[in-house]
Amino acid sequence: MESIDTRSLQQLDAAHHLHPFNDNAALAKKGTRILTRGEGCYVWDSEGNQLLDAFAGLWCVNIGYGRRELGEAASRQMTQLAYYNSFFGCTTEPTVRLAAKLAELCPGDLNHAFFSNSGSEANDTILRLVRHYWAVQGEPQKNIVIGRHNGYHGSTVAGASLGGMKGMHKQGGLPIPDIHHIDPPFWFADGGDMDEETYGRHCAQRLEDKILELGADRVAAFIGEPIMGAIGVYIPPKNYWKEIERICRKHDVLLIADEVICGFGRTGEWFAADYFGFQPDIMTLAKGITSGYIPLGAAMFSDRIAKVLHEKGGELAHGYTYSGHPVCAAVALENIRILQDEKIVDTCRTDTGPYLAKKWKQLGEHPLVGEARIAGMVGALELVPSKPSRAFFEDRGRVGQLCRDIALKNGLILRATYDSMLLSPPLVISRAQVDELAEKAWKSLDMTARELGMPTG
Ligand SMILES: *Cc1c(COP(=O)(O)O)cnc(C)c1O
């Protein structure tokens, strides 16, 4: 592996490869890190560095790297039938079996899968089908979808519009019409002296206020990440989603849970809807559905929605060449088999998750950390200039990046959004690896503090 010529690959990369979510000019100067190998919770780069991946790639490698069974499942399916579509009255066995498996796993009556290649495309699908659902029932004006400021629902036109990232909206003239946003729950910045329950109700009320402002006869659906990932792992109060559910039912607004990060065990439950105890009408899946080994997404619909689409929808004028791709479906089925047979989600809920939470909360005692939040195996450390004040650093993002780079030098991959250090390790992380993670994180916090001339831990 170390025989790779890093420098020449970096030059080719700079010359020919536009990186997503990067300042490409700055990256070209600095040189890309080239990853070459993965095993369990570790990855290696082309210079031979071993890194503990506490971010599971991009929130996705739930079963860890290097599981041969997934490669074998792909190889078997490619050899037998590499591709067939689900368009013209056809489909393939793994596609059907995966749809049935998802129906079994998803909470309540989310029994109907529409397949895409990614989370973004699944959300595009949802936007179209939700509007179609109301239109065929004689309510074409009920077409507004409400999302949240700073939410993330992908990078396609619909995904980025449903999301509330201002920087994304600036590029490409988004959001498209009839998408509105409300403020998300983020107690650390916004909760004042409200207790958890009061704050949960306060934030959910923003949805009802928005519905009343727009008129319930105009609002088709509300979409949210149960735990907001990309913006910095905002974990809402426990009662927030129950309240949101109540408000949606009251005004006949469909409830969409974007479970692209939370699904497949991230919270210690199979889905965050189980974790928070609410029932979505629609759910978006991707990432952990294949543990990132191959691209796949799905939108899950309830019986009620499927019934309307069946009986009144006519031909579904929507689909991707690779909707329900048999190789991706076969890999997803094998991934889910491993999650179930090896009781990975259970272990995470009852053993390693609580252990990680304990260690993560201890990192919260570091002078640089204003808050350590965690649910199951997804969390964040909020870096601040002076505890216990909940004020941010003035030039938000600089310290987070500094800490991320220092952690990398210490052999630990964490992501930084502004000054939040984000955690989302493979669900198979062991207690010993949690110890290693916590030790490297503490050391990195110390080194960051020293660099800033702040007190160390
Ligand atoms: C990653 C993500 C998406 C987009 O999925 P892609 O596969 O990158 O298109 C959508 N929603 C959430 C919550 C995500 O984290």
The ligand as a Gaussian input file, in Angstrom:
#p B3LYP/6-31G(d) Opt

LIG

0 1
 C      -26.106000      12.595000       4.039000
 C      -27.498000      13.036000       4.248000
 C      -28.391000      13.172000       3.183000
 C      -27.969000      13.043000       1.758000
 O      -27.614000      11.758000       1.420000
 P      -26.640000      11.560000       0.148000
 O      -26.538000      10.070000       0.068000
 O      -25.362000      12.272000       0.444000
 O      -27.342000      12.139000      -1.007000
 C      -29.701000      13.467000       3.469000
 N      -30.118000      13.639000       4.731000
 C      -29.290000      13.537000       5.775000
 C      -29.815000      13.708000       7.145000
 C      -27.946000      13.260000       5.562000
 O      -27.108000      13.219000       6.599000

